[in-house]
Amino acid sequence: MQPFVYETEKELITYAKEAEGKYLFEIDKNDTLSNKNIKGKVGHIIEESYFGYSKNSKAEADFADLNIELKATGIIKDKKQQFKAKERLVLNIINYEKEAAADFFSSSYWKKNQKLLLFFYEYTQDDNKKMDAYSTQIVKVDLFQFPEEDLKVVKQDWEIIHNKILDGEAHLLSEGDTMILGACTKGSSAKTVRTQPFSEIPAKQRAYSIKQGYMSTLVRKLISEEHLISITSSKEIAEKSIETVLYNKFSPYFGMSDKEIAAKEDIQLSSGKARVANLISAMLGIKGTNLSQIEEFEKYNIKFKTITMEADGSLNEHMSFENINFEEYATVPWEDSSLKEKFETTKWLFIIFQKNDRGEKVFKNIKLWNMPEETIENELKSFYLQTQKVLNTGVILTKTARGVKNNLPSAQDNPVCHIRPKAKNAEDKVKLPDGQWITKQCFWLDKKVLYKLIL
């Protein structure tokens, strides 16, 4: 196929949008779909079969004369059948040696990615849980540039990454450091490393990326045409930080009980799971709004969790998260695990209450936290690998006077996290990879970690 010839940006975009609604097999001219050795089939097909250009890793943008980079990105449906981004949008590899000498506008990020021609495709799976490439459809094509207010946050993100490189700390980079522009790991394994200019310590190979939360916000606006509610502005976040903005929103309620907050905001205090979510919405001035409708929570991938301290300041409970997907833990390598990605990319908003002498829950403080890279690569990784080993050698279930115990990682095995049951009752079970059945188990963050955070 001859390369597509264009003279103006408008001609390029008009042709690109003609792909909307088409399936990959309709575009594929080189039988790429049947080639099992090609990774990133969607990008290959769009670049080579639709535009007629050879796949490359040039430092400049794909359409260099227009400063436009071509990117394919997947979307999926969540449990509510609403579209969201499948994953972060990975951009170009970071050359630490070269990037150290750049400023933002001369950086490899800006040279290659200032305008992105995004091909959104719906990711579907076949019966083997693999990508069903033959059923993959291009849903939306859009030319994207960061709005000026978001670009200010992106610049700050780039400076954070750049300063770590200058400080000889490229090996300590973490996606949790930044808000929109991330530095995600990129390589076939953890052993894929690069030199850095101001340290002898090899650093993991990383690439610039646009975080999944921000990509999901784009999907919900461009494709689902949802109206998300903002509690602030990107300008204010760039000037103050999201943590300061949230602190200023919540601090007037510190020292009030949950009942007093509900009375002040004239809302019903439910007894179910939505109790704290309703309080948070009310304190943010958006009563009745699902927290997933708050643009900043989606854009910056902020999830809230509640911590309740006893009257004496102690913590009696560990913090529970989702149920363990044992099949994933048994088969997926650590580098590709959803657990690793969750704690690399999520900022946790801890809503902290403390019981008073009457047993009432008093709003004490907030804490915005992301798990440090060192913790992810040490304790969290150790937990995952230990769990994987036990699953693949066979879980030992032993009957006791209190029920059934197992040899999965417990609170005594790891100072950060462990596995414990979390089920409706003893009959609420799940099948293990070895065929045995076990009461549903959950990932728990140790209360000692939480206590250090809220001191």
One Martini backbone bead per residue (centre of mass of N, CA, C, O) as a GRO file, in nm:
protein
  455
    1MET     BB    1   0.096   0.036   0.022
    2GLN     BB    2   0.049   0.357  -0.009
    3PRO     BB    3   0.098   0.636   0.126
    4PHE     BB    4  -0.063   0.875   0.276
    5VAL     BB    5  -0.167   1.183   0.131
    6TYR     BB    6  -0.100   1.512   0.259
    7GLU     BB    7  -0.131   1.877   0.334
    8THR     BB    8  -0.320   1.879   0.586
    9GLU     BB    9  -0.465   1.837   0.885
   10LYS     BB   10  -0.755   1.805   0.781
   11GLU     BB   11  -0.698   1.568   0.588
   12LEU     BB   12  -0.596   1.370   0.798
   13ILE     BB   13  -0.846   1.368   0.985
   14THR     BB   14  -1.061   1.290   0.779
   15TYR     BB   15  -0.934   1.014   0.715
   16ALA     BB   16  -0.921   0.898   1.003
   17LYS     BB   17  -1.242   0.911   1.056
   18GLU     BB   18  -1.312   0.680   0.845
   19ALA     BB   19  -1.250   0.446   1.067
   20GLU     BB   20  -1.504   0.469   1.195
   21GLY     BB   21  -1.655   0.146   1.256
   22LYS     BB   22  -1.423  -0.025   1.193
   23TYR     BB   23  -1.264  -0.319   1.140
   24LEU     BB   24  -0.965  -0.468   1.132
   25PHE     BB   25  -1.024  -0.663   0.887
   26GLU     BB   26  -1.090  -0.414   0.694
   27ILE     BB   27  -0.786  -0.290   0.713
   28ASP     BB   28  -0.624  -0.544   0.672
   29LYS     BB   29  -0.356  -0.595   0.417
   30ASN     BB   30  -0.118  -0.801   0.574
   31ASP     BB   31  -0.216  -1.026   0.771
   32THR     BB   32  -0.169  -0.953   1.084
   33LEU     BB   33  -0.383  -1.116   1.249
   34SER     BB   34  -0.226  -1.407   1.191
   35ASN     BB   35   0.023  -1.293   1.347
   36LYS     BB   36   0.167  -1.415   1.649
   37ASN     BB   37   0.444  -1.221   1.658
   38ILE     BB   38   0.262  -0.967   1.694
   39LYS     BB   39   0.259  -0.683   1.868
   40GLY     BB   40   0.032  -0.452   1.851
   41LYS     BB   41  -0.180  -0.482   1.611
   42VAL     BB   42  -0.341  -0.222   1.591
   43GLY     BB   43  -0.107  -0.027   1.532
   44HIS     BB   44  -0.001  -0.172   1.283
   45ILE     BB   45  -0.255  -0.157   1.104
   46ILE     BB   46  -0.293   0.147   1.104
   47GLU     BB   47  -0.010   0.227   1.001
   48GLU     BB   48   0.023   0.021   0.750
   49SER     BB   49  -0.281  -0.016   0.623
   50TYR     BB   50  -0.401   0.281   0.647
   51PHE     BB   51  -0.129   0.475   0.601
   52GLY     BB   52   0.145   0.328   0.482
   53TYR     BB   53   0.341   0.285   0.731
   54SER     BB   54   0.613   0.208   0.895
   55LYS     BB   55   0.713   0.081   1.167
   56ASN     BB   56   0.838   0.288   1.444
   57SER     BB   57   1.108   0.471   1.660
   58LYS     BB   58   1.096   0.767   1.644
   59ALA     BB   59   1.162   1.078   1.786
   60GLU     BB   60   0.953   1.167   1.613
   61ALA     BB   61   0.673   1.214   1.480
   62ASP     BB   62   0.486   1.055   1.252
   63PHE     BB   63   0.374   1.356   1.171
   64ALA     BB   64   0.611   1.581   1.167
   65ASP     BB   65   0.495   1.833   1.007
   66LEU     BB   66   0.244   1.832   1.245
   67ASN     BB   67   0.305   1.711   1.528
   68ILE     BB   68   0.190   1.400   1.495
   69GLU     BB   69   0.081   1.128   1.690
   70LEU     BB   70   0.020   0.784   1.671
   71LYS     BB   71  -0.259   0.621   1.854
   72ALA     BB   72  -0.358   0.327   2.020
   73THR     BB   73  -0.661   0.268   2.227
   74GLY     BB   74  -0.824   0.105   2.477
   75ILE     BB   75  -1.161  -0.008   2.546
   76ILE     BB   76  -1.394  -0.070   2.816
   77LYS     BB   77  -1.627  -0.238   3.017
   78ASP     BB   78  -1.781  -0.218   3.295
   79LYS     BB   79  -2.009  -0.333   3.521
   80LYS     BB   80  -2.203  -0.086   3.401
   81GLN     BB   81  -2.139  -0.055   3.087
   82GLN     BB   82  -1.899   0.147   3.089
   83PHE     BB   83  -1.669   0.334   2.954
   84LYS     BB   84  -1.309   0.275   2.957
   85ALA     BB   85  -0.991   0.257   3.007
   86LYS     BB   86  -0.778  -0.009   2.992
   87GLU     BB   87  -0.520   0.189   2.997
   88ARG     BB   88  -0.254   0.329   2.963
   89LEU     BB   89  -0.063   0.563   2.764
   90VAL     BB   90   0.201   0.477   2.584
   91LEU     BB   91   0.490   0.620   2.484
   92ASN     BB   92   0.808   0.709   2.526
   93ILE     BB   93   1.117   0.645   2.582
   94ILE     BB   94   1.349   0.706   2.842
   95ASN     BB   95   1.642   0.898   2.813
   96TYR     BB   96   1.828   0.990   3.070
   97GLU     BB   97   2.073   1.126   2.939
   98LYS     BB   98   1.912   1.325   2.750
   99GLU     BB   99   1.687   1.441   2.944
  100ALA     BB  100   1.874   1.600   3.141
  101ALA     BB  101   1.933   1.837   2.906
  102ALA     BB  102   1.639   1.919   2.920
  103ASP     BB  103   1.347   2.070   2.855
  104PHE     BB  104   1.027   2.054   2.801
  105PHE     BB  105   1.040   2.166   2.486
  106SER     BB  106   1.306   1.954   2.439
  107SER     BB  107   1.176   1.704   2.493
  108SER     BB  108   1.076   1.391   2.401
  109TYR     BB  109   0.787   1.425   2.474
  110TRP     BB  110   0.718   1.690   2.311
  111LYS     BB  111   0.828   1.618   2.028
  112LYS     BB  112   0.618   1.358   2.004
  113ASN     BB  113   0.328   1.448   2.199
  114GLN     BB  114   0.163   1.722   2.153
  115LYS     BB  115   0.008   1.545   1.932
  116LEU     BB  116  -0.281   1.319   1.925
  117LEU     BB  117  -0.381   1.042   1.730
  118LEU     BB  118  -0.671   0.881   1.831
  119PHE     BB  119  -0.744   0.527   1.848
  120PHE     BB  120  -1.039   0.393   1.949
  121TYR     BB  121  -1.078   0.063   2.087
  122GLU     BB  122  -1.256  -0.229   2.137
  123TYR     BB  123  -1.201  -0.455   2.387
  124THR     BB  124  -1.194  -0.806   2.330
  125GLN     BB  125  -1.276  -1.147   2.414
  126ASP     BB  126  -1.225  -1.467   2.413
  127ASP     BB  127  -1.255  -1.786   2.545
  128ASN     BB  128  -0.926  -1.749   2.633
  129LYS     BB  129  -0.878  -1.441   2.722
  130LYS     BB  130  -0.820  -1.315   2.451
  131MET     BB  131  -0.777  -1.118   2.202
  132ASP     BB  132  -1.036  -1.022   1.966
  133ALA     BB  133  -0.932  -0.902   1.675
  134TYR     BB  134  -1.183  -0.964   1.476
  135SER     BB  135  -1.380  -0.777   1.687
  136THR     BB  136  -1.231  -0.515   1.638
  137GLN     BB  137  -1.324  -0.168   1.693
  138ILE     BB  138  -1.348   0.151   1.576
  139VAL     BB  139  -1.495   0.411   1.764
  140LYS     BB  140  -1.266   0.651   1.779
  141VAL     BB  141  -1.147   0.971   1.648
  142ASP     BB  142  -0.880   1.192   1.783
  143LEU     BB  143  -0.752   1.511   1.834
  144PHE     BB  144  -0.501   1.562   2.087
  145GLN     BB  145  -0.479   1.821   2.340
  146PHE     BB  146  -0.384   1.979   2.599
  147PRO     BB  147  -0.512   2.171   2.796
  148GLU     BB  148  -0.375   2.435   2.945
  149GLU     BB  149  -0.435   2.349   3.241
  150ASP     BB  150  -0.324   2.055   3.212
  151LEU     BB  151  -0.040   2.132   3.111
  152LYS     BB  152   0.061   2.239   3.381
  153VAL     BB  153   0.061   1.960   3.517
  154VAL     BB  154   0.246   1.818   3.314
  155LYS     BB  155   0.492   1.994   3.365
  156GLN     BB  156   0.521   1.917   3.662
  157ASP     BB  157   0.559   1.617   3.610
  158TRP     BB  158   0.815   1.644   3.440
  159GLU     BB  159   0.987   1.781   3.662
  160ILE     BB  160   0.983   1.544   3.858
  161ILE     BB  161   1.127   1.347   3.672
  162HIS     BB  162   1.374   1.526   3.606
  163ASN     BB  163   1.480   1.566   3.901
  164LYS     BB  164   1.543   1.268   3.952
  165ILE     BB  165   1.757   1.247   3.737
  166LEU     BB  166   1.941   1.481   3.851
  167ASP     BB  167   1.956   1.318   4.144
  168GLY     BB  168   2.003   1.006   4.084
  169GLU     BB  169   1.668   0.879   4.084
  170ALA     BB  170   1.557   0.689   3.853
  171HIS     BB  171   1.520   0.424   4.039
  172LEU     BB  172   1.270   0.596   4.205
  173LEU     BB  173   1.060   0.597   4.019
  174SER     BB  174   0.702   0.686   4.013
  175GLU     BB  175   0.369   0.704   3.938
  176GLY     BB  176   0.291   0.844   4.218
  177ASP     BB  177   0.437   1.128   4.170
  178THR     BB  178   0.200   1.186   3.967
  179MET     BB  179  -0.096   1.284   3.777
  180ILE     BB  180  -0.068   1.239   3.442
  181LEU     BB  181   0.234   1.208   3.393
  182GLY     BB  182   0.416   0.921   3.346
  183ALA     BB  183   0.661   0.654   3.463
  184CYS     BB  184   0.665   0.366   3.312
  185THR     BB  185   0.724   0.056   3.279
  186LYS     BB  186   0.956  -0.079   3.012
  187GLY     BB  187   0.957  -0.424   2.943
  188SER     BB  188   1.009  -0.768   2.956
  189SER     BB  189   1.153  -0.696   3.236
  190ALA     BB  190   1.314  -0.608   3.531
  191LYS     BB  191   1.602  -0.628   3.367
  192THR     BB  192   1.523  -0.370   3.220
  193VAL     BB  193   1.784  -0.139   3.175
  194ARG     BB  194   1.944   0.183   3.255
  195THR     BB  195   2.125   0.445   3.240
  196GLN     BB  196   2.243   0.712   3.451
  197PRO     BB  197   2.409   1.021   3.493
  198PHE     BB  198   2.398   1.044   3.849
  199SER     BB  199   2.442   0.720   3.859
  200GLU     BB  200   2.530   0.373   3.907
  201ILE     BB  201   2.238   0.299   3.912
  202PRO     BB  202   2.027   0.113   3.771
  203ALA     BB  203   1.741   0.175   3.565
  204LYS     BB  204   1.449   0.138   3.479
  205GLN     BB  205   1.267   0.109   3.216
  206ARG     BB  206   1.097   0.395   3.078
  207ALA     BB  207   0.782   0.562   3.009
  208TYR     BB  208   0.584   0.769   2.890
  209SER     BB  209   0.252   0.854   3.029
  210ILE     BB  210  -0.094   0.830   3.031
  211LYS     BB  211  -0.310   0.797   3.254
  212GLN     BB  212  -0.589   0.613   3.303
  213GLY     BB  213  -0.771   0.827   3.431
  214TYR     BB  214  -0.746   1.034   3.204
  215MET     BB  215  -0.839   0.846   2.975
  216SER     BB  216  -1.123   0.793   3.098
  217THR     BB  217  -1.218   1.083   3.079
  218LEU     BB  218  -1.206   1.099   2.774
  219VAL     BB  219  -1.400   0.867   2.713
  220ARG     BB  220  -1.649   0.987   2.866
  221LYS     BB  221  -1.659   1.247   2.686
  222LEU     BB  222  -1.623   1.143   2.380
  223ILE     BB  223  -1.810   0.875   2.388
  224SER     BB  224  -2.032   0.900   2.629
  225GLU     BB  225  -2.098   1.202   2.698
  226GLU     BB  226  -2.027   1.293   2.978
  227HIS     BB  227  -2.100   1.465   3.287
  228LEU     BB  228  -1.863   1.605   3.479
  229ILE     BB  229  -1.775   1.697   3.811
  230SER     BB  230  -1.628   1.977   3.953
  231ILE     BB  231  -1.426   2.097   4.247
  232THR     BB  232  -1.227   2.241   4.045
  233SER     BB  233  -0.910   2.326   3.898
  234SER     BB  234  -0.622   2.297   3.724
  235LYS     BB  235  -0.507   2.564   3.821
  236GLU     BB  236  -0.529   2.508   4.126
  237ILE     BB  237  -0.360   2.249   4.124
  238ALA     BB  238  -0.101   2.380   4.009
  239GLU     BB  239  -0.077   2.589   4.255
  240LYS     BB  240  -0.145   2.373   4.519
  241SER     BB  241  -0.263   2.096   4.489
  242ILE     BB  242  -0.474   1.836   4.553
  243GLU     BB  243  -0.433   1.811   4.860
  244THR     BB  244  -0.496   2.107   4.932
  245VAL     BB  245  -0.777   2.119   4.812
  246LEU     BB  246  -0.898   1.892   4.987
  247TYR     BB  247  -0.831   2.010   5.263
  248ASN     BB  248  -1.002   2.273   5.223
  249LYS     BB  249  -1.274   2.117   5.194
  250PHE     BB  250  -1.261   1.939   5.476
  251SER     BB  251  -1.162   2.108   5.734
  252PRO     BB  252  -1.443   2.233   5.838
  253TYR     BB  253  -1.518   1.919   5.956
  254PHE     BB  254  -1.335   1.900   6.169
  255GLY     BB  255  -1.471   1.754   6.472
  256MET     BB  256  -1.708   1.615   6.338
  257SER     BB  257  -1.961   1.423   6.321
  258ASP     BB  258  -2.141   1.242   6.105
  259LYS     BB  259  -2.412   1.356   6.209
  260GLU     BB  260  -2.336   1.659   6.194
  261ILE     BB  261  -2.278   1.667   5.893
  262ALA     BB  262  -2.557   1.572   5.797
  263ALA     BB  263  -2.712   1.806   5.930
  264LYS     BB  264  -2.568   2.043   5.791
  265GLU     BB  265  -2.632   1.910   5.486
  266ASP     BB  266  -2.907   1.768   5.470
  267ILE     BB  267  -2.870   1.445   5.519
  268GLN     BB  268  -2.887   1.112   5.495
  269LEU     BB  269  -2.771   0.856   5.712
  270SER     BB  270  -2.658   0.583   5.617
  271SER     BB  271  -2.589   0.215   5.673
  272GLY     BB  272  -2.427   0.164   5.431
  273LYS     BB  273  -2.179   0.187   5.190
  274ALA     BB  274  -2.269   0.505   5.127
  275ARG     BB  275  -2.211   0.677   5.376
  276VAL     BB  276  -1.930   0.815   5.311
  277ALA     BB  277  -1.986   0.905   5.022
  278ASN     BB  278  -2.212   1.106   5.099
  279LEU     BB  279  -2.035   1.283   5.277
  280ILE     BB  280  -1.827   1.365   5.069
  281SER     BB  281  -2.017   1.501   4.870
  282ALA     BB  282  -2.125   1.712   5.068
  283MET     BB  283  -1.843   1.843   5.142
  284LEU     BB  284  -1.799   1.911   4.820
  285GLY     BB  285  -2.091   2.022   4.711
  286ILE     BB  286  -2.231   1.727   4.573
  287LYS     BB  287  -2.503   1.613   4.615
  288GLY     BB  288  -2.576   1.283   4.507
  289THR     BB  289  -2.296   1.215   4.398
  290ASN     BB  290  -2.110   1.013   4.243
  291LEU     BB  291  -1.771   0.978   4.269
  292SER     BB  292  -1.737   0.893   3.959
  293GLN     BB  293  -1.838   1.200   3.870
  294ILE     BB  294  -1.568   1.307   3.959
  295GLU     BB  295  -1.320   1.429   3.778
  296GLU     BB  296  -1.071   1.418   3.973
  297PHE     BB  297  -1.098   1.118   4.054
  298GLU     BB  298  -1.060   1.013   3.766
  299LYS     BB  299  -0.811   1.167   3.649
  300TYR     BB  300  -0.626   1.086   3.930
  301ASN     BB  301  -0.701   0.816   4.059
  302ILE     BB  302  -0.912   0.840   4.311
  303LYS     BB  303  -0.944   0.655   4.614
  304PHE     BB  304  -1.149   0.566   4.881
  305LYS     BB  305  -1.085   0.531   5.240
  306THR     BB  306  -1.155   0.405   5.565
  307ILE     BB  307  -1.056   0.528   5.893
  308THR     BB  308  -1.086   0.387   6.232
  309MET     BB  309  -1.037   0.508   6.538
  310GLU     BB  310  -0.989   0.488   6.845
  311ALA     BB  311  -1.000   0.674   7.131
  312ASP     BB  312  -0.676   0.602   7.181
  313GLY     BB  313  -0.560   0.579   6.859
  314SER     BB  314  -0.610   0.307   6.765
  315LEU     BB  315  -0.592   0.003   6.562
  316ASN     BB  316  -0.800  -0.290   6.488
  317GLU     BB  317  -0.785  -0.270   6.166
  318HIS     BB  318  -0.756  -0.373   5.872
  319MET     BB  319  -0.741  -0.323   5.513
  320SER     BB  320  -0.967  -0.374   5.264
  321PHE     BB  321  -1.017  -0.511   4.948
  322GLU     BB  322  -1.013  -0.717   4.711
  323ASN     BB  323  -1.061  -1.001   4.582
  324ILE     BB  324  -0.898  -1.280   4.500
  325ASN     BB  325  -0.743  -1.374   4.192
  326PHE     BB  326  -0.611  -1.678   4.164
  327GLU     BB  327  -0.559  -1.714   3.862
  328GLU     BB  328  -0.382  -1.465   3.829
  329TYR     BB  329  -0.169  -1.518   4.050
  330ALA     BB  330  -0.072  -1.797   3.916
  331THR     BB  331  -0.006  -1.671   3.598
  332VAL     BB  332   0.085  -1.379   3.648
  333PRO     BB  333   0.323  -1.175   3.630
  334TRP     BB  334   0.427  -0.926   3.823
  335GLU     BB  335   0.471  -0.703   3.595
  336ASP     BB  336   0.147  -0.771   3.494
  337SER     BB  337  -0.005  -0.702   3.740
  338SER     BB  338  -0.277  -0.555   3.897
  339LEU     BB  339  -0.146  -0.495   4.169
  340LYS     BB  340   0.087  -0.323   4.071
  341GLU     BB  341  -0.081  -0.115   3.916
  342LYS     BB  342  -0.260  -0.014   4.142
  343PHE     BB  343  -0.014   0.096   4.331
  344GLU     BB  344   0.115   0.280   4.109
  345THR     BB  345  -0.169   0.457   4.014
  346THR     BB  346  -0.294   0.503   4.298
  347LYS     BB  347  -0.481   0.731   4.491
  348TRP     BB  348  -0.534   0.754   4.839
  349LEU     BB  349  -0.823   0.850   5.022
  350PHE     BB  350  -0.815   0.910   5.357
  351ILE     BB  351  -1.079   0.876   5.587
  352ILE     BB  352  -1.061   1.008   5.919
  353PHE     BB  353  -1.166   0.852   6.213
  354GLN     BB  354  -1.283   0.903   6.564
  355LYS     BB  355  -1.367   0.783   6.853
  356ASN     BB  356  -1.550   0.856   7.113
  357ASP     BB  357  -1.681   0.808   7.437
  358ARG     BB  358  -1.972   0.747   7.268
  359GLY     BB  359  -1.893   0.614   6.972
  360GLU     BB  360  -1.846   0.836   6.787
  361LYS     BB  361  -1.776   0.961   6.464
  362VAL     BB  362  -1.488   1.159   6.407
  363PHE     BB  363  -1.361   1.393   6.207
  364LYS     BB  364  -1.006   1.431   6.162
  365ASN     BB  365  -0.891   1.351   5.858
  366ILE     BB  366  -0.660   1.348   5.581
  367LYS     BB  367  -0.505   1.122   5.322
  368LEU     BB  368  -0.273   1.130   5.060
  369TRP     BB  369  -0.182   0.814   4.898
  370ASN     BB  370   0.111   0.636   4.787
  371MET     BB  371   0.290   0.378   4.711
  372PRO     BB  372   0.600   0.316   4.735
  373GLU     BB  373   0.831   0.182   4.530
  374GLU     BB  374   0.986   0.015   4.744
  375THR     BB  375   0.736  -0.138   4.846
  376ILE     BB  376   0.652  -0.264   4.578
  377GLU     BB  377   0.948  -0.406   4.524
  378ASN     BB  378   0.920  -0.566   4.796
  379GLU     BB  379   0.667  -0.647   4.974
  380LEU     BB  380   0.458  -0.678   4.743
  381LYS     BB  381   0.619  -0.872   4.569
  382SER     BB  382   0.663  -1.091   4.783
  383PHE     BB  383   0.365  -1.153   4.823
  384TYR     BB  384   0.300  -1.241   4.533
  385LEU     BB  385   0.515  -1.468   4.502
  386GLN     BB  386   0.422  -1.636   4.743
  387THR     BB  387   0.137  -1.685   4.645
  388GLN     BB  388   0.215  -1.818   4.376
  389LYS     BB  389   0.369  -2.056   4.498
  390VAL     BB  390   0.137  -2.180   4.661
  391LEU     BB  391  -0.059  -2.220   4.422
  392ASN     BB  392   0.154  -2.404   4.246
  393THR     BB  393   0.192  -2.627   4.496
  394GLY     BB  394  -0.041  -2.598   4.695
  395VAL     BB  395  -0.293  -2.568   4.909
  396ILE     BB  396  -0.316  -2.579   5.264
  397LEU     BB  397  -0.582  -2.739   5.430
  398THR     BB  398  -0.687  -2.687   5.780
  399LYS     BB  399  -0.850  -2.808   6.037
  400THR     BB  400  -1.023  -2.636   6.299
  401ALA     BB  401  -1.200  -2.510   6.561
  402ARG     BB  402  -1.255  -2.233   6.369
  403GLY     BB  403  -1.198  -2.411   6.096
  404VAL     BB  404  -0.997  -2.297   5.817
  405LYS     BB  405  -0.669  -2.319   5.729
  406ASN     BB  406  -0.381  -2.162   5.567
  407ASN     BB  407  -0.068  -2.094   5.356
  408LEU     BB  408  -0.112  -1.815   5.313
  409PRO     BB  409  -0.030  -1.504   5.347
  410SER     BB  410   0.027  -1.347   5.645
  411ALA     BB  411   0.086  -1.113   5.891
  412GLN     BB  412   0.362  -1.275   5.965
  413ASP     BB  413   0.496  -1.259   5.659
  414ASN     BB  414   0.402  -0.942   5.630
  415PRO     BB  415   0.418  -0.588   5.698
  416VAL     BB  416   0.192  -0.489   5.470
  417CYS     BB  417   0.056  -0.773   5.365
  418HIS     BB  418  -0.242  -0.990   5.315
  419ILE     BB  419  -0.440  -1.285   5.371
  420ARG     BB  420  -0.802  -1.292   5.407
  421PRO     BB  421  -1.107  -1.335   5.484
  422LYS     BB  422  -1.404  -1.241   5.261
  423ALA     BB  423  -1.737  -1.316   5.348
  424LYS     BB  424  -2.061  -1.391   5.406
  425ASN     BB  425  -1.970  -1.698   5.447
  426ALA     BB  426  -1.853  -2.024   5.461
  427GLU     BB  427  -2.005  -2.078   5.167
  428ASP     BB  428  -1.832  -1.847   5.038
  429LYS     BB  429  -1.677  -1.961   4.749
  430VAL     BB  430  -1.364  -2.058   4.582
  431LYS     BB  431  -1.165  -2.166   4.323
  432LEU     BB  432  -0.876  -2.320   4.291
  433PRO     BB  433  -0.625  -2.416   4.077
  434ASP     BB  434  -0.622  -2.717   4.231
  435GLY     BB  435  -0.960  -2.751   4.295
  436GLN     BB  436  -1.011  -2.623   4.544
  437TRP     BB  437  -1.202  -2.495   4.817
  438ILE     BB  438  -1.252  -2.146   4.930
  439THR     BB  439  -1.285  -1.899   5.111
  440LYS     BB  440  -1.304  -1.594   5.050
  441GLN     BB  441  -1.040  -1.377   4.960
  442CYS     BB  442  -0.830  -1.100   5.074
  443PHE     BB  443  -0.684  -0.795   5.051
  444TRP     BB  444  -0.448  -0.661   5.299
  445LEU     BB  445  -0.371  -0.384   5.492
  446ASP     BB  446  -0.175  -0.304   5.735
  447LYS     BB  447  -0.220  -0.131   6.033
  448LYS     BB  448   0.076  -0.033   6.066
  449VAL     BB  449   0.082   0.136   5.810
  450LEU     BB  450  -0.157   0.322   5.879
  451TYR     BB  451  -0.049   0.440   6.145
  452LYS     BB  452   0.196   0.588   6.019
  453LEU     BB  453   0.022   0.779   5.831
  454ILE     BB  454  -0.161   0.916   6.087
  455LEU     BB  455   0.052   1.052   6.289
   0.00000   0.00000   0.00000
